């Protein structure tokens, strides 16, 4: 069974995201919390949004597999088309009512991401890209449901910063892995802090990666991110003229957790030259 890639557009996907978010993103459900691990939580918002998105996407595109953060994912065949979803990237932010959480949705074909969208739940900004068509940002307007997303969006590009000393760096702390990565992350952060202009920490890898694509920060890095954390950002950053690799500068294997380094191409290379990641 196959599908038509031309049918995967922001006009078709964004209304699904908005509908699901409007229905299931509630303060009450964000306080129904299950502890998964060290600083790792899941709420009813996460599970409700993932279930609803899986149902809607499966109905629209039955030929495409589904991979989600809160799903089992045991039978995934990465050689076949695959949705990759993080229903709430920034769950701790959601729990604390710190308004920086997002949905990240990617479509991969033969392990290559060909479409991605990151939707910021609080600002209602959406960042998206499709292979070969550029990267864009728009702002959803609930008061004007007839707005066509592509006419309400503008192209984005990574920053033109060429010096680390002028770079704003967004740094992920790998909070789920404090016991194994905490000391290493602190040392990396210290080195970067003395090289760059300043450090930022939002708490949603998807949002921070989208901000690299939009040129709002120059560099983002974090160890041991999962495919649903970074998949959508791969195509958005690449279509925005940037580069996203592992810490060794190698291409990302979306079937595995990965240490992620994203930036414009100049400061990406300079950071890797200056410090051992």
C-alpha positions, -999 to +999 in steps of 0.1 A: +000+000+000+013+034-009+005+071-003+008+103-023+035+126-008+018+155-025-011+151-002+011+158+029+008+195+032+007+220+060-029+229+049-039+193+056-019+186+087-021+219+107-059+217+111-056+183+126-029+195+151-050+225+161-082+205+165-065+179+187-046+206+207-078+226+213-096+195+226-070+178+248-046+205+260-062+212+293-047+224+326-066+198+345-053+169+325-017+183+328-019+176+365-027+139+361+009+128+362+028+095+360+065+093+368+084+074+341+119+080+355+143+106+369+128+140+359+107+122+333+069+125+334+039+118+313+005+134+318-030+127+305-024+155+280+005+135+264-014+103+262-047+118+250-030+139+223-009+109+210-040+087+209-060+113+190-032+121+166-026+084+158-063+079+151-066+110+129-034+103+109-042+066+105-077+076+091-062+101+067-031+081+057-037+044+064-005+034+045+018+053+069+030+037+101+030+056+134+057+060+161+050+080+192+068+088+225+041+071+245+036+041+222+052+007+222+069+011+188+082-025+187+069-033+152+082-002+134+098-009+100+120+021+092+122+012+056+086+021+051+068+055+055+065+065+092+050+093+112+071+102+142+053+121+169+061+138+202+027+148+216+041+171+242+078+181+240+083+199+272+061+180+296+078+194+327+071+229+313+034+219+308+031+206+344+046+238+358+025+260+335+057+273+320+044+282+286+070+264+263+056+231+252+051+218+216+040+191+193+066+177+170+054+157+140+077+143+112+072+121+082+101+098+073+104+078+041+132+052+040+146+068+071+148+102+056+126+129+070+106+146+042+081+167+061+081+181+096+060+205+117+066+219+152+036+235+168+042+258+199+011+253+220+012+286+238+022+310+210+004+290+183+034+294+161+040+266+137+074+259+120+073+235+090+092+223+060+088+198+032+118+185+013+129+208-015+103+235-007+119+256+020+111+262+057+085+285+071+069+299+102+034+310+107+010+319+136-023+302+138-053+325+144-083+308+161-105+338+153-100+332+116-103+295+110-105+300+072-069+312+070-048+290+047-016+282+065+007+287+036-006+322+030-002+330+067+035+320+069+069+334+059+102+318+050+128+313+077+166+309+075+192+300+101+213+330+114+242+345+096+264+346+127+300+336+119+317+339+153+312+318+184+316+349+206+285+364+189+265+331+191+235+326+213+235+290+223+205+270+234+217+241+256+197+209+265+206+194+299+195+158+293+175+159+326+164+122+323+201+112+323+215+132+353+232+102+368+251+093+337+255+125+318+251+153+344+288+159+350+297+157+314+270+181+304+281+206+331+316+205+317+304+210+282+282+239+292+311+255+310+333+253+279+306+267+256+297+295+280+332+310+278+332+307+240+297+321+232+277+353+238+253+336+262+233+305+270+196+299+268+174+270+281+138+266+271+131+230+281+116+218+248+141+205+223+117+209+194+111+246+201+148+252+206+156+235+173+129+254+155+144+286+169+177+276+152+159+272+119+143+307+124+177+323+133+165+332+168+194+312+184+225+302+166+233+268+181+214+241+199+229+209+214+217+182+237+228+146+244+207+115+241+176+129+224+150+105+211+138+104+174+105+121+184+125+150+199+145+158+168+129+142+137+107+171+126+136+196+132+159+177+108+140+188+077+131+222+090+167+231+098+180+217+066+154+235+045+163+267+064+199+264+053+213+249+085+230+217+095+219+191+121+242+162+130+253+141+159+282+154+181+308+138+158+294+157+128+278+125+113+244+121+097+216+113+121+200+078+122+164+085+131+159+050+144+181+057+174+186+081+203+213+107+192+234+135+206+222+165+185+241+195+173+222+220+152+234+254+139+243+274+108+271+257+090+299+281+100+294+281+138+286+244+137+321+237+124+338+262+147+322+248+178+333+212+169+368+226+163+370+243+197+357+217+221+355+179+224+318+169+225 
